[in-house]
Amino acid sequence: MTAWHIRVDDLTGEPTRALIALHLAGMHATSPPESTHALDADALQQHGITFWSAWEDERIAGVIALKRLDDERGELKSMRVADAFLGRGVGRMLLRHVIDHARDVGLTSLWLETGTPDEFVPAQRLYESEGFVRCAPFAPYVDDPFSVFFTRVL
Protein backbone atom coordinates (compact mmCIF):
# COMPACT_ATOMS: atom_id res chain seq x y z
CA MET A 1 0.00 0.00 0.00
CA THR A 2 1.28 3.45 -0.91
CA ALA A 3 2.28 5.74 1.94
CA TRP A 4 1.04 9.20 0.95
CA HIS A 5 2.08 12.35 2.73
CA ILE A 6 0.11 15.58 2.39
CA ARG A 7 1.78 18.71 3.70
CA VAL A 8 1.34 22.46 3.66
CA ASP A 9 3.73 23.61 0.96
CA ASP A 10 5.49 26.97 0.76
CA LEU A 11 5.80 26.69 -3.06
CA THR A 12 9.57 27.16 -3.03
CA GLY A 13 10.56 23.63 -4.04
CA GLU A 14 11.30 22.86 -7.67
CA PRO A 15 8.91 19.86 -7.93
CA THR A 16 6.02 21.99 -6.66
CA ARG A 17 6.84 24.92 -8.92
CA ALA A 18 7.19 22.59 -11.92
CA LEU A 19 3.77 21.04 -11.28
CA ILE A 20 2.19 24.49 -10.95
CA ALA A 21 3.86 25.52 -14.25
CA LEU A 22 2.48 22.38 -15.91
CA HIS A 23 -0.96 23.17 -14.50
CA LEU A 24 -0.86 26.72 -15.88
CA ALA A 25 0.33 25.53 -19.29
CA GLY A 26 -2.58 23.11 -19.43
CA MET A 27 -5.06 25.81 -18.47
CA HIS A 28 -3.75 28.17 -21.15
CA ALA A 29 -3.79 25.38 -23.76
CA THR A 30 -7.49 24.65 -23.25
CA SER A 31 -9.02 28.06 -22.49
CA PRO A 32 -8.63 31.62 -23.78
CA PRO A 33 -6.63 33.98 -21.51
CA GLU A 34 -9.72 35.80 -20.22
CA SER A 35 -11.19 32.45 -19.16
CA THR A 36 -8.08 31.09 -17.44
CA HIS A 37 -8.39 31.61 -13.69
CA ALA A 38 -5.50 29.47 -12.46
CA LEU A 39 -2.98 31.17 -10.19
CA ASP A 40 0.78 31.01 -10.63
CA ALA A 41 3.10 30.03 -7.78
CA ASP A 42 3.60 33.63 -6.65
CA ALA A 43 -0.14 34.38 -6.56
CA LEU A 44 -0.73 31.17 -4.59
CA GLN A 45 1.46 32.59 -1.82
CA GLN A 46 -0.86 35.50 -1.06
CA HIS A 47 -2.50 35.97 2.33
CA GLY A 48 -5.65 33.87 2.77
CA ILE A 49 -4.48 30.94 0.62
CA THR A 50 -3.29 27.64 2.05
CA PHE A 51 -1.49 25.36 -0.40
CA TRP A 52 -0.87 21.62 0.00
CA SER A 53 1.14 19.08 -1.91
CA ALA A 54 0.81 15.29 -1.84
CA TRP A 55 3.90 13.12 -2.01
CA GLU A 56 4.77 9.48 -2.53
CA ASP A 57 8.22 9.21 -1.00
CA GLU A 58 10.17 12.01 -2.76
CA ARG A 59 7.84 12.29 -5.77
CA ILE A 60 5.19 15.00 -5.91
CA ALA A 61 1.82 13.47 -6.75
CA GLY A 62 -0.50 16.47 -6.69
CA VAL A 63 -1.37 19.91 -5.37
CA ILE A 64 -4.41 21.83 -4.20
CA ALA A 65 -5.10 25.22 -2.61
CA LEU A 66 -7.84 26.74 -0.51
CA LYS A 67 -8.52 30.46 -0.76
CA ARG A 68 -10.54 31.89 2.07
CA LEU A 69 -13.31 34.06 0.59
CA ASP A 70 -14.72 35.23 3.93
CA ASP A 71 -15.39 33.84 7.42
CA GLU A 72 -17.71 31.13 6.09
CA ARG A 73 -16.69 30.36 2.50
CA GLY A 74 -13.60 28.97 0.80
CA GLU A 75 -12.65 28.49 -2.84
CA LEU A 76 -10.69 25.53 -4.17
CA LYS A 77 -7.82 26.65 -6.41
CA SER A 78 -5.12 25.05 -8.54
CA MET A 79 -5.94 21.39 -8.07
CA ARG A 80 -3.63 19.28 -10.22
CA VAL A 81 -2.42 15.69 -10.16
CA ALA A 82 0.97 14.88 -11.68
CA ASP A 83 0.58 12.86 -14.88
CA ALA A 84 2.40 9.83 -13.42
CA PHE A 85 -0.22 9.65 -10.65
CA LEU A 86 -3.43 10.07 -12.65
CA GLY A 87 -6.04 7.43 -11.86
CA ARG A 88 -4.56 6.55 -8.47
CA GLY A 89 -6.95 8.52 -6.26
CA VAL A 90 -4.63 11.44 -5.54
CA GLY A 91 -7.18 14.06 -6.58
CA ARG A 92 -9.87 12.56 -4.36
CA MET A 93 -7.43 12.29 -1.46
CA LEU A 94 -6.42 15.96 -1.79
CA LEU A 95 -10.03 17.09 -2.18
CA ARG A 96 -11.11 15.21 0.94
CA HIS A 97 -8.13 16.62 2.83
CA VAL A 98 -9.19 20.18 2.01
CA ILE A 99 -12.85 19.47 2.82
CA ASP A 100 -11.80 18.18 6.25
CA HIS A 101 -9.53 21.18 6.80
CA ALA A 102 -12.28 23.61 5.77
CA ARG A 103 -14.65 22.05 8.31
CA ASP A 104 -11.95 22.14 10.99
CA VAL A 105 -11.43 25.89 10.52
CA GLY A 106 -15.17 26.62 10.59
CA LEU A 107 -16.00 27.15 6.93
CA THR A 108 -19.58 26.27 6.01
CA SER A 109 -19.23 25.99 2.23
CA LEU A 110 -16.71 25.46 -0.53
CA TRP A 111 -16.84 26.91 -4.03
CA LEU A 112 -14.87 26.34 -7.21
CA GLU A 113 -14.56 27.23 -10.86
CA THR A 114 -13.32 24.73 -13.42
CA GLY A 115 -13.26 24.47 -17.17
CA THR A 116 -15.84 23.15 -19.61
CA PRO A 117 -13.60 21.60 -22.32
CA ASP A 118 -13.39 17.79 -22.41
CA GLU A 119 -10.10 17.80 -20.47
CA PHE A 120 -12.01 19.01 -17.40
CA VAL A 121 -14.74 16.33 -17.41
CA PRO A 122 -12.83 14.01 -15.02
CA ALA A 123 -12.47 16.89 -12.53
CA GLN A 124 -16.16 17.76 -12.85
CA ARG A 125 -17.08 14.12 -12.16
CA LEU A 126 -14.78 14.02 -9.13
CA TYR A 127 -16.36 17.16 -7.65
CA GLU A 128 -19.88 15.83 -8.24
CA SER A 129 -19.01 12.47 -6.68
CA GLU A 130 -17.82 14.33 -3.56
CA GLY A 131 -21.09 16.23 -3.12
CA PHE A 132 -20.43 19.41 -5.11
CA VAL A 133 -23.35 20.75 -7.14
CA ARG A 134 -23.33 23.13 -10.07
CA CYS A 135 -24.17 26.72 -9.27
CA ALA A 136 -24.19 30.19 -10.77
CA PRO A 137 -20.95 32.16 -10.98
CA PHE A 138 -19.78 33.59 -7.66
CA ALA A 139 -17.75 36.77 -7.21
CA PRO A 140 -15.40 37.63 -8.85
CA TYR A 141 -16.42 35.32 -11.70
CA VAL A 142 -18.94 36.02 -14.45
CA ASP A 143 -20.88 33.74 -16.77
CA ASP A 144 -18.40 32.29 -19.27
CA PRO A 145 -18.79 29.41 -21.75
CA PHE A 146 -15.37 28.09 -20.67
CA SER A 147 -16.28 27.92 -16.97
CA VAL A 148 -18.57 25.84 -14.80
CA PHE A 149 -19.08 26.56 -11.10
CA PHE A 150 -19.67 24.24 -8.16
CA THR A 151 -20.44 24.60 -4.47
CA ARG A 152 -20.79 22.28 -1.51
CA VAL A 153 -22.24 22.85 1.93
CA LEU A 154 -20.00 21.46 4.67
N, C-alpha and C positions, 0 to 999 in steps of 0.2 A: 504494500500500500504506500502511496506517495505521501511524503511528509511535507505539507505545504506550510509556508510561513507568510503571514500577511503583516506588514508593518507600515507605520506612518513613514512616509518618504519625503525627504527634503528636496528632491528633484535635482541633486547635484551630481549623482552618479551617472556615468556614461551609459549603462544599460537602460536606465530609466529615461534619460534624455533621448536616446535612440528610439525607444518605443514611442515616446510622445511625438518625435519627428515623423515616424512611420504613420502614426495615427493622423497627424495633420496632413501628410501627403495623400493619404487615402480619402480624407474629407474633401480636399481640394480637387481630387481626381473625379469625384462623383457628384459634386454640387458646385454651382456658381459661387463666386466669392461672397456675394451679398447673402447667400444662404448657408454659408459655412460658419458655424458658431463654436467650433472647437477652440480651446485655449492652448496657447503655446506654453512651454515650461515656465517662462518668466511670469506669465499671467496667472498660472496655477499656483504661484507662490504668494498671491495677494491675501491680505487679511480676510478672514471669513471663509477660506477654503482649506479643507483638510484633504490631503492626498495620500493614498495608500498604494503600495505595490505588493504583488504576490510573487513568491519565489519558490522554486523547487531547487533545493541546494543553493548553488550560486547562479542559477539561471532565472532571469525575470520571466514570469509567466503572464502577468497582466497588471493593469493599473485601473484606478477609479478615483474620482474626486467627489467631494460633497461641498457645495457652496451654500452657505447659510443665507437664505433670502430675508428672513426676519426671525422673531423669537419662536415661531411655530412651524415654519416651512423651510425645506431644504431642496436644492436642485442637484441632481446627479450630473456630473460633467466628466468628459474625457475617459469614458470606459473603453478599454481596448485590451484584447487578449493577443499575446504574441502568436504569430502564425504557427510555430511549432507546438503550441498548446491548444489550438482550436479543437473543439469537440471533446475536451477532457473535463468540463465542468468548472473551469476557472472563472468564467464570467458569472455563473450562478453563485459560486462561492464568494466572489467579491461583492456582488449585489446583496447577498444576504448579510455579509459583514457590515455593509454600510447601512442597511435597514436596521440591524441590531444597534449599531452605533447611534443612528438618528433617534431611535426610541430611548436609548440610554441618556441622551442629552436633552430629552424633552420635546423633540420635534413631533408634530402631530400629522404631518403629511410630507410626502416627497413628490417632486415634479421633475420632468425631463423633456428635452427636445431631442429627437433623432431624425434621421433622414428617411425619405420615401423611396429612393432607388432600390432596386433588387438587393444590392449588397447589404442593406439595412434590415431586411426581412428577418434574419435570424435574431437580431437584437430585439426587434419588435415582438417576436414570439417569446423570447426570454422574459421581457418585461411583463407581457400579458400572463405568462404562466406563473409569475410571482405576484400577481394581484394588481398590477397597474392597469388602469383603464384610460382609454383615449379621452382627451379633453380639448377644450379650446386653447388657443395660445395664451400664455401667461406673460406678464411683463418681465422682460422688455421685448418679448417676441411679438411678431405680427403674423397674420395668416400668410402662408407661403407654400407653394406647391411642392417644395423640396423638404418640407418639415412636417412632422407629426408630433403631437404632444401627448404626454401621459401624466397621470397622477395616481397616487396611492395614499389612502388614509392609513395611518400607523396605529 
